[in-house]
Amino acid sequence: MTEPGPVRGSWYTPLVSALLFIGSVGAAHEDSGQVLPVLVLAGIATLCLPAAWWHPRPAVLVAGAAVGAYFALGLPNGPLFAVMPMTAFIAAQRLRWPALRPVILPALVLLTTGLAVKAIVHEAPGHVTAWQALGVLALTLGGSLAGLRLNDRKDLRAEQARRSATEEQLRMAQGLHDGVGHGLAVIAMHAQVAMHVLDKTTIPAEDDQRLRQSLDAIRSSSQDSLTALRRELAVMSSGTATRAPAPGLADIRPLLERVRSGGLTVELPSDVPQPSELPGEVGQVVYAVVQESLTNVLRHAQAQRAVVTFRLSGGRLSVTIADDGVGAQTASSSLGMGIAGMRKRVENIGGHLETPAAASGFVVNATIPVPS
């Protein structure tokens, strides 16, 4: 992890930075010749604290150089000793050690070089300067270790949160499998039993054919749905299962045949666009819109006929599903979630979905931009 976004806790660094700056300037008030260099170097050094939240690497280097220059000029001791440890502490919360090490070591070299120049050029007591160098080194490394530790704890909490979310997702997936999966399996079983009983029953040939088509559609649809459900749950459970391609344009005609087998007349006055003409994502959304619309017709519209129309022109694909059922006023309360889901999917790829008023029945129209 390197230089992520802003972190909670960064609010206090401007205050600490201001206090360090004021303390450093105050330490030089007795010597007017030192005020200007103190203002400049202390200002640069203390600004590195808030900067370390967003740009940790350059902030550490600049802090080391500014504090080292401060000492090399023989400026008075003061709160500026705390700048390097605190900058390292903040930077370590933003970087891993391999990313922090290449800048923390040169920064410490610059700082200790400044202290050495102070001892040699400005004749500061050698033993005092040595203890100062050791103290700054120890505090800087300690601040780095503390920041890295906080970073590790933050990552651990995030991982625990992700794990809890995954466990809850798996629990919901298991409940979905136990409920919906069982229901689909029972539907398929009863359809099979009904077809077996039908073989021993004498009914008019026309009704027999229609009944067999309906039962076969129930059986195949429930089995397909159960297979898809188990496949998706396998992906959720392991994260390693191969996800089957989502249905697209090539699956629309089989979808219409399954709907027709349920007794609804479905007309297709225009050709379905070829999968090669549209991106796969657009085809998947188009399939979902047609599937959901026809499902709503079967469940709520009390319709006898539906018309699915495609129109590809001017870089836009228009898909319209119209029926001759009860219309929006009667069906709206039960169609709401389906319409909302379709609209969201269409808008996610830059299109829009509307349900224009019709003289009778219900109309769904989706318009989707098609990249050239």
C-alpha positions in Angstrom: 0.0 0.0 0.0 1.5 3.4 -1.0 0.1 6.8 -0.5 -3.6 6.1 -0.2 -6.2 8.8 0.3 -6.6 11.0 3.4 -6.7 9.3 6.8 -8.7 10.0 9.9 -6.6 11.8 12.5 -4.9 14.1 10.1 -6.8 17.1 11.6 -4.4 17.5 14.5 -1.2 17.9 12.5 -1.7 21.6 11.5 -2.1 22.4 15.2 1.1 20.5 16.2 2.9 22.0 13.3 2.0 25.5 14.4 3.0 24.8 18.0 6.4 23.5 16.8 6.9 26.5 14.6 6.1 29.0 17.3 8.3 27.2 19.8 11.2 27.3 17.3 10.8 31.0 16.5 10.6 31.7 20.2 13.9 30.0 20.9 15.6 32.5 18.5 14.0 35.7 19.7 17.1 36.9 21.6 19.3 36.9 18.5 17.7 39.0 15.7 20.2 37.7 13.2 18.8 34.2 13.6 15.1 35.0 13.2 15.0 35.0 9.4 16.7 31.6 8.9 14.7 30.1 11.8 11.5 31.4 10.2 12.4 29.9 6.8 13.7 26.5 7.9 11.3 26.0 10.8 8.4 26.9 8.5 9.6 24.4 5.9 10.2 21.6 8.5 7.0 22.0 10.3 4.9 22.1 7.1 6.2 18.5 6.5 3.9 17.2 9.2 0.6 17.8 7.5 2.2 17.2 4.1 3.2 13.7 5.2 -0.4 12.5 5.1 -0.7 13.0 1.4 2.9 13.0 0.2 4.9 10.9 2.7 8.1 10.2 0.8 8.9 13.8 -0.2 7.8 15.1 3.2 10.3 12.8 5.0 13.2 13.9 2.8 12.4 17.6 3.0 12.0 17.3 6.8 15.4 15.7 7.1 17.0 18.3 4.9 15.4 21.2 6.6 16.2 20.1 10.1 19.7 19.2 9.1 20.2 22.6 7.6 18.8 24.2 10.7 21.4 22.5 12.9 24.2 23.0 10.3 23.6 26.8 10.6 24.1 26.6 14.3 20.6 27.7 15.1 19.4 27.3 18.7 18.1 24.0 20.0 14.4 23.8 20.4 11.2 21.9 19.4 12.4 21.3 15.9 14.0 18.1 17.3 10.5 16.6 17.3 9.8 17.3 13.6 11.6 14.3 12.2 10.2 11.6 14.6 6.6 13.0 14.0 7.0 13.1 10.3 8.3 9.5 10.2 5.4 8.5 12.5 2.8 10.0 10.0 4.6 8.7 6.9 4.7 5.1 8.4 0.9 5.1 8.6 0.8 5.8 4.8 3.6 3.5 3.6 4.9 0.0 4.0 8.4 -0.3 5.4 10.0 -1.2 2.0 8.6 2.0 0.6 9.5 4.1 3.6 13.1 2.8 4.1 14.6 4.4 0.9 13.6 7.9 2.2 13.9 7.6 6.0 17.5 6.5 5.9 18.7 9.4 3.6 16.7 11.8 5.8 18.4 10.6 8.9 21.8 11.0 7.2 21.0 14.6 6.3 19.9 15.3 9.9 22.9 13.8 11.6 25.2 15.5 9.1 23.7 18.8 10.2 24.4 17.9 13.8 28.0 17.0 12.9 28.5 20.3 11.1 27.1 22.1 14.2 29.6 20.3 16.4 32.6 21.0 14.1 31.9 24.4 12.7 30.0 26.0 15.5 31.9 24.3 18.3 28.9 22.8 20.0 29.8 20.3 22.8 30.5 17.0 21.1 29.0 14.8 23.7 25.8 16.8 23.7 25.5 16.7 19.9 26.2 12.9 19.9 23.4 12.4 22.5 21.1 14.6 20.4 21.9 12.6 17.3 21.3 9.3 19.0 18.1 10.6 20.5 16.7 11.8 17.2 17.6 8.5 15.5 16.0 6.5 18.2 12.8 8.6 18.3 12.6 8.6 14.5 12.9 4.8 14.3 10.5 4.4 17.2 8.0 6.7 15.5 8.4 4.7 12.3 7.7 1.4 14.1 4.7 2.9 15.9 3.2 4.2 12.6 3.8 0.9 10.9 2.1 -0.9 13.8 -0.9 1.4 13.5 -1.0 0.8 9.8 -1.0 -3.0 10.3 -3.8 -2.7 12.9 -5.9 -0.6 10.4 -5.3 -3.2 7.7 -6.3 -6.0 10.2 -9.5 -4.2 11.1 -10.3 -3.7 7.4 -9.6 -7.4 6.7 -11.8 -8.4 9.7 -14.6 -6.2 8.3 -14.2 -7.8 4.8 -14.3 -11.3 6.4 -17.4 -10.5 8.3 -19.1 -9.2 5.2 -18.0 -12.3 3.3 -19.4 -14.6 6.0 -22.7 -12.7 6.0 -22.8 -13.0 2.2 -22.2 -16.8 2.5 -24.9 -17.1 5.1 -27.3 -15.3 2.8 -26.2 -17.4 -0.1 -26.9 -20.6 1.9 -30.3 -19.3 2.9 -31.0 -18.5 -0.8 -30.0 -21.9 -1.8 -32.0 -23.6 0.9 -35.1 -21.6 0.0 -35.1 -20.8 -3.7 -33.1 -23.9 -4.6 -35.5 -26.2 -2.9 -38.5 -24.5 -4.5 -37.0 -24.8 -8.0 -36.2 -28.4 -7.4 -39.7 -29.2 -6.3 -41.2 -27.3 -9.3 -39.0 -29.4 -11.7 -40.0 -32.6 -9.9 -43.7 -31.8 -10.0 -43.5 -30.9 -13.7 -41.9 -34.3 -14.4 -44.6 -36.1 -12.4 -47.3 -34.2 -14.2 -45.9 -35.2 -17.6 -45.7 -38.8 -16.4 -49.4 -38.7 -15.3 -50.3 -37.0 -18.6 -49.0 -40.1 -20.5 -51.7 -42.1 -18.8 -54.5 -39.6 -19.4 -56.7 -39.1 -22.5 -57.3 -35.5 -23.4 -57.9 -33.7 -26.7 -54.8 -33.7 -28.9 -54.6 -29.9 -29.1 -54.8 -29.5 -25.3 -52.4 -32.4 -24.8 -49.7 -30.6 -26.9 -50.1 -27.3 -25.2 -50.0 -28.9 -21.8 -46.9 -30.8 -22.6 -45.2 -27.7 -23.9 -46.1 -25.8 -20.7 -44.9 -28.6 -18.5 -41.7 -29.0 -20.5 -41.1 -25.2 -20.2 -41.6 -25.3 -16.5 -39.3 -28.3 -16.1 -36.5 -26.9 -18.3 -36.7 -23.3 -16.9 -36.6 -24.4 -13.3 -33.7 -26.8 -14.0 -31.8 -24.0 -15.8 -32.5 -21.6 -13.0 -31.4 -24.1 -10.4 -28.2 -24.8 -12.3 -27.5 -21.1 -12.6 -28.3 -20.5 -8.9 -25.9 -23.3 -7.9 -23.2 -21.9 -10.2 -23.5 -18.4 -8.8 -23.5 -19.7 -5.2 -20.3 -21.7 -6.0 -18.6 -18.5 -7.1 -19.8 -16.7 -4.0 -18.6 -19.5 -1.7 -15.2 -20.3 -3.2 -14.3 -17.4 -5.4 -12.6 -19.9 -7.7 -15.5 -21.4 -9.7 -15.8 -20.4 -13.4 -18.6 -17.9 -14.0 -20.7 -18.8 -17.0 -21.2 -16.1 -19.5 -24.3 -14.0 -18.9 -27.0 -14.5 -21.5 -27.0 -12.0 -24.3 -28.5 -11.3 -27.7 -28.0 -14.9 -28.9 -30.3 -16.1 -26.1 -33.2 -13.8 -26.9 -35.0 -16.1 -29.4 -34.8 -19.1 -27.1 -36.2 -16.9 -24.4 -39.2 -15.9 -26.6 -39.8 -19.6 -27.4 -40.0 -20.4 -23.7 -42.4 -17.6 -23.1 -44.6 -18.6 -26.0 -44.8 -22.2 -24.6 -46.6 -20.7 -21.6 -49.5 -19.6 -23.8 -48.5 -15.9 -24.5 -48.3 -14.9 -28.1 -45.0 -13.1 -28.6 -44.3 -11.3 -31.9 -40.9 -10.2 -33.1 -41.5 -8.0 -36.1 -37.8 -7.0 -36.4 -34.6 -8.9 -36.4 -32.6 -9.3 -33.2 -29.2 -7.5 -33.6 -26.3 -9.9 -34.1 -24.0 -10.3 -31.1 -21.1 -9.1 -33.2 -22.9 -5.7 -33.8 -23.0 -4.8 -30.1 -20.6 -5.0 -27.1 -21.3 -8.0 -24.9 -22.3 -5.7 -22.0 -25.0 -4.1 -24.1 -26.3 -7.5 -25.2 -26.5 -8.7 -21.6 -28.5 -5.6 -20.5 -30.9 -6.0 -23.5 -31.5 -9.6 -22.6 -32.2 -8.7 -19.0 -34.7 -6.0 -20.1 -36.6 -8.3 -22.4 -36.6 -11.1 -19.9 -37.8 -9.0 -17.0 -40.5 -7.3 -19.2 -41.9 -10.5 -20.5 -41.8 -12.0 -17.0 -43.8 -9.1 -15.7 -46.3 -9.6 -18.6 -46.7 -13.3 -17.7 -47.1 -12.5 -13.9 -49.1 -9.3 -13.8 -50.5 -8.1 -17.1 -53.2 -10.7 -17.9 -52.2 -10.2 -21.5 -52.7 -12.4 -24.6 -50.1 -10.8 -26.8 -46.8 -9.0 -26.5 -44.6 -7.4 -29.2 -40.8 -7.1 -28.9 -39.2 -4.6 -31.3 -35.6 -3.8 -31.9 -34.3 -0.7 -33.7 -30.6 0.0 -34.3 -30.0 3.5 -35.8 -27.8 6.5 -35.3 -25.5 4.8 -32.8 -28.4 3.9 -30.5 -30.4 0.8 -29.9 -34.0 1.0 -29.0 -35.8 -2.0 -27.4 -39.6 -1.8 -26.9 -41.8 -4.4 -25.2 -45.5 -3.8 -25.4 -48.4 -5.9 -24.3 -52.2 -5.8 -24.5 -52.8 -6.5 -20.8 -54.3 -4.5 -17.9 -52.0 -1.6 -18.3 -49.9 0.5 -15.9 -52.5 1.6 -13.4 -53.5 -1.9 -12.3 -50.0 -3.5 -12.6 -47.8 -0.6 -11.3 -47.8 -1.7 -7.7 -46.3 -5.1 -8.6 -44.1 -3.9 -11.4 -42.2 -1.3 -9.4 -39.1 -3.3 -8.3 -38.7 -4.9 -11.8 -38.9 -1.5 -13.5 -36.4 0.0 -11.0 -33.9 -2.8 -11.6 -34.2 -2.6 -15.4 -33.8 1.2 -15.3 -30.7 0.9 -13.1 -29.0 -1.6 -15.4 -29.8 0.5 -18.5 -28.5 3.7 -16.9 -25.3 2.0 -15.8 -24.3 1.7 -19.4 -25.4 5.3 -20.3 -28.9 4.6 -21.6 -32.3 5.4 -20.3 -35.5 3.4 -19.7 -39.1 4.7 -19.8 -42.6 3.4 -19.5 -44.6 5.8 -21.8 -48.3 6.0 -21.5 -50.3 3.7 -23.8 -53.9 3.5 -24.9 -54.0 0.0 -23.6 -51.6 -2.5 -22.1 -48.1 -1.6 -20.8 -45.0 -0.4 -22.7 -41.3 -0.6 -21.7 -38.8 1.2 -23.9 -35.0 1.2 -23.4 -32.7 3.3 -25.4 -29.0 2.4 -25.2 -26.0 4.1 -26.8 -23.9 1.8 -29.0 -20.2 2.6 -29.4 -19.2 2.9 -33.0 
